[in-house]
Amino acid sequence: MVCVGIDVAKDKHDCFILSSEGEVLADVFTIQNNAEGFNTLLQTISCCTNLKDKIKVGLEATGHYSYNILGFLLDKGLPTYVINPLHTNLYRKSLSLRKTKTDRVDARTIAAMLMSDVDLKSYTDTAYHNEELKSLTRYRFDKVRERAKLKQSVSRLITILFPELEKLVPTLHMASVYALLSEFPGAKQVAEEAHLTHLKAVLHDASKGRYGRDMAVTLQDAARCSVGSVMPAKSLELRHTIRLIRELDSEIQDIEAAIQTMIEEIASPITTIPGIGVRMGAMILAEIGDFSRFDSPDKILAYAGMSPSTYQSGQMSLTGAYSHMEKRGSRYLRYALYNATKYVCHWDPIFSAYLAKKRAEGKHYNVALSHAAKKLVRLIYALEKSRLPYSSAA
């Protein structure tokens, strides 16, 4: 057995090669983060091993910095292990009481950890190519959050410029309202600058015929009596914010179309579960990655940070009903599972009954939902392993 530890950085990587007998085959050496550096690593590994040796290469999960070298190692057919930095940190501390952390020490730690931990799962091509779906789902998540903040700004500005508008429409965030405010960003503009015929045309086109002359008259009457402030700076901010929201809408649509294409290629049975659509299903699949990495659904729960924490020292014990979730791991997966569970409990009678049962036991809604989320993870794991569609009768 030959273990190669790599500490990944932006411009260079520190590497260390260790044999199963504890012999240092190559002390810490540095390679550049380029094709020449990658080939140097491959040549060094070849010089330190023979055909009979089993090689394990390990590196920490450092996001985009490790993506290129990870792809190179997989293309060369080397068994590669991506290790949680939390694990390497704890392992390094267990080796010494001294507070030491350098790139050279980390490379040694990763190699030693590979040698000692037989339960590590190697990174697969499936997991590597799944990174593209993960990138898209996270990018969409960030864009949606950005849009939500902008919508809050729109609501705030309308409260200042035309507060009566909110009571005249079902929601402020609709195409007809945005079209109106893009041209007339304030009560004064609606009352004094908007010609009734033009105002009616703007509303009719944006609402696809839902609103017409009656709504235009109502809006102008409300605008004439409005207590809204006349603030040109706020009106300009409102126009720009609406324009940014429209741009984000277009970007999110493009992202969702790409996600839809990838999900169709994956053909996962997760979308057969009532309440889980393409977007939420894609996020769950992207964050979990290769299901073969997990021996059981409990491992996925731990990965998502949804396992209960355990604390026991002497006579003091904290387990069961009074323990809190660890909330480590992927926050995106935790978010997707909780939101998916809400919809599944609404649309699927089995999950709905399960949630009602937990509530009847006296559990808080969030606690009962967490139990349903664990049940959902077990279901998803079973479906992905069997590749069969969901059947509520099963």
N, C-alpha and C positions, 0 to 999 in steps of 0.2 A: 504494500500500500504506500502510495506517495501522495502527500497532501500539499496543495499549493494555496497559500493564503494571499489575497490581494486586498490592499487597502486603497480604495478608489478615491481620487480627488479630481478636480476640474482639469488640470493641465498635465498631471502625471500620476502614476500608480506605483505604490511600493509593494513588492512581491517577496515571498519567502517560501522555500520549498523544504519540506520535512518528510523523512521516511518513517515507516511504522515502527522501526527500531529506535526512534528518537534521534537519528543522525541528521544533522543539518546538511542537506544536499546543496543548497544554495542560500547563503545568508542574504539578508535583506538587500535587494537591489531595486533600482528605480527605472521605470520605463516611461516614455512620453506617451501622451494620449493621442497617438497617431498610428498610421499603418506600420511605420518602421518599428515603433515601440511594441506593437502587438506581435509582430514577427519575431522580435527579440525575445519576448516572453515564450513564444512557441518553441524557438530554438533552444532556449535554456531548459525548458521542460524536457525536450527530446534528449539533451545531453545528460540529464540527471536520471533518466529512466530507460528501461528496455521494454521489449514487446510484451513481456509477461507481467509487468507491473500494472496494478490497478490505480488509476489516477483520479483524484478528486480535487476539483478547483472550487474554492469558496470566496465569496465577496459579500460585503454588506449591501443591504437594500438602500441605496443612496439616491434614488430617483433617477433623473435624466442623466446624471454623471456616469452611471454604470451601464446605461442602455447600450452603448456602442461596443464596449468590450464584452458585454454579455452576449450580444449577437455574434461577435467574432468567435468566442469560445464554443458556442452551440454549433456554429457552422463547421468548426473543426472537429466536431464529434466528441468533445471533452465533457464528461459528466460535471455539471456546474451546480453549485448550491448557493442560493441567495439567502443570507442569514439576517434575521432581525437585529438591528443595531443594539436593541435593548438586551438581547441574549449575549452578544459579544461583550457588552459593557459589564454585565453581571459576571460573566465568565472571567474577564480580565481582573475584576476586583477579587474574585475567589482565589486567584493565583498569587496575589501579593497584597499586603496591607498598605503598601505605599501608594500614594495617589499619583500614578503615572499614566499618561496617555499621549502617545506620539504615533505618527504614521508607521514607524518601524515596529513599535510595540504592537500595534493593531494588526499588522500583517502576520506577525508571529502568533498572536492570539487566535486569529481566524484559522490558521493552519493547525494549531493545537486543538482547537474546537472541532474541526473536521475529523481529526484523528480519534477524538474521545467520544463523539456523539454519533452513535450508529443509527439513530432514529431520524436523522435529517433526510428530507426528500429532495431529490435532485430537480433542478429547474428544467422544464420541458419546452419543446418548440410551441406547444399549444399555449402555455402560459406566456411565452415571449410574444407571440403574435396577438395574444389577447390584450397586450398593452395598447394597441391601437384603439380598440373599443373602449378601454378604460380612459384613454386620453380624451376621446370624444364625449363620453358621459360626464366626465369631470369638467370639461370645457363648457358643456351645456349647463351643468349645475351652477358654475360660476356666472355664466351669462344671465341665467334666470334670476339669480340673487341680485345681480347688478340692475336688472330691469325692475325688480321689486323695489329697490331703493329709489329709483327714478320715479316710480309710480307714487311712492310716498311723498316725494318732492312736489309732484303735480297736485296731489290732494292738499298739501300745505299751501301752495301758491293760489289755488282756487279759493280756499278759505279766506285768503286776503283780498283777492281781486274780484271774485264773484261768488260769495258764500251761498246765495240762494239757488245756484245751479244744482247743487247736490240733491235737493229735494224734488227736482223736476225730471230727473233721469234715473233709470234703474241703477246705474253705476257710472262713475266718472271716467272709468277706463274702458271706453267703447269708441269705435271708429268715428261715430257722428260727433261726439263731444270733442275728440281730438281734432277733427276737421274744423269744427267751429272755433276752437281756441287757437288753432294755428293761424287763422286769419284775423280773429278778433279776440286777443288775449286779455279780456277784462270786461267788466260790466259796462264801462263807459263806451268802449269800442262797439259792443253789441247794440247799445242804445242809440248812439249818435252816428256811427260810421257805417253800420251794416244796412244796406237797402233791403227791404223785406223780400223782394223777389230773389235777390242774390242769396240772402240768408236761407230762404226756402230751398233753393237749388243745392246749396252746400249740404244741408241736412238730408235732403232727398237722395243725393248721390252717395253720401257716406253711409247712410243707413239702408241703402238698397230699397228705397221706397217706403220704409217703415214710418219715417217722419216727413211731414210736409208743411203746408202753410200754417196749420193749427199750432204745431210746435214752434214754428218761427215766431208767430204772434205772441205765444206764451213766454218765450225766452226774452223777447224785446220788452214786453210789459214788466217782467221781473227785473230786467236790467235797468229800466228807467227808475225803478223804486229801490234799487240795490244800495246797500250800505258799504259795498266794496270800495276799497281804496284805489286811488289813481296813482299808480307807481310804475313809470315806464321801465325801470330796471327790473322789477318783478315780472312785468309782461314779457320782456326780452328773455328772461330766464325761463319762463313758462314755454315760450315758443321753442327755444333750444332744447329743453328737456323733452318735449313731445317729439321733436325730430330724432333725438337720441333713442327714445323708446321705439320708434318705428324702425330705425336702423337695427336695433337689437332684435326686434321681431323677425326681420328678414334673416339675420344671421342665425337665430335659433331655428328657424324653419330649415335652413340649409343643413345645420348640424343634425337635426332630427331626421332628415331625409337620408343622410349618410348612415346614421344609426339603424334606421329601418332596413337599409340594404344589407348591413352586416348581420343583423338579427335573422333576416331571411336566409342568409348563407349558413348561419349556425344551426338553424332549425331546432331550437331548444324547446322542450315541452313546458318550460316555465310559463309561457304565455297562455297555456291552456287552463291555468288556474284562474278562476273567476276573480276579477279585481286587479290582476296584474297585467298591465299593458306593455307595449313595446318599450317605452322609455324607462319605466321602473324595472322591468325585467332585464333590460340591457345593463342597467346600473348594477343590479345584483350579480349578474353573470360576470361583468367586467371586474368587479371588486374581488369576487371569489377566485376567478381565473380558472386554473386547471383543478377540477374536482378530485383528480387522482392524488393530489397533494394531501388530502384530508382523509384520515382513516375512518372518521365518524362525523355525524352532524355536530357533536359537541366541540370538535376541533374548529369547525366553522364559527360556532358561537363564541369561542375563545378568541378567534381571529378578529371577529367583529367587536370584541370588548363587551359582549353581552353575558358573560359568565359571572356568577356571583363571586365577590371577593371573599376570602377566608382569612381570618386572623385568630390565632390561638397562642396564648402564652401563659403557662401555669394554669391558674383557675379561670383566667379570663378567656372567653371564647366568643367569636363573632362569626356566626354562620347562619344559614337558613333565612328566616323571615326578616332578620334585622340587618343583614348584610347588603351592601350596595353593589351595583354593577361595577366591573373593573373600568369600563369605558376607555380601554386601550385598543390599539389596532386601528382598523379603517373606520373613520368617522363617516365616510361616504356610504359604506356598507351598512353601518348602523342606522343611518338616516333612511336609506332605501328600504331596509327591512321593516322599520317601524311604520313608515308611510304605506308600504305595500300591505302590511298586516291590517291597517285600518280599513282599507278598501276590500280586502279579502273577507274580513269579518262582516262587512256590510253585504257583500254579494253571495257568499257561500254559506249555506245553512249549517253545515257542520262546524265551521269556525265561529259562526254567529252564536250557536248553541254553546260552544266551548267558552267563548268570552262571557256569555251570560252566566254560565256555571261558576266561573271564577269570581265574577262580581257577586253572585249569590253567597259565596263563601266569605264575603266581607272584605275582599281585596279592593284596594284603590284601583281606579280605572287604568292608570299607567302600569301598575303592577300586573293587573289582569292582561293588559295588552302585551306586556313583555312575555307572559306565559304563552299567549297565542303566537307571538313572533317566534318563539322557540319551536313550537309545533309546526309553524310554516317552514322553518329551516329544515326540519326533519323531512317534511314533505318534498321540498325542493331537492334535497340530497337524494332521496329515493327516486324521484323522477329522472334526475340527471344520470343516475347510475343505471336505471332500467331503460331510459330513453323512451318511455311510454307516456302518452298523454294522461292528464289528470282525470280521474273519475270519482265523483263525489260519493258513489256507492261503494267504493273500495275501502 
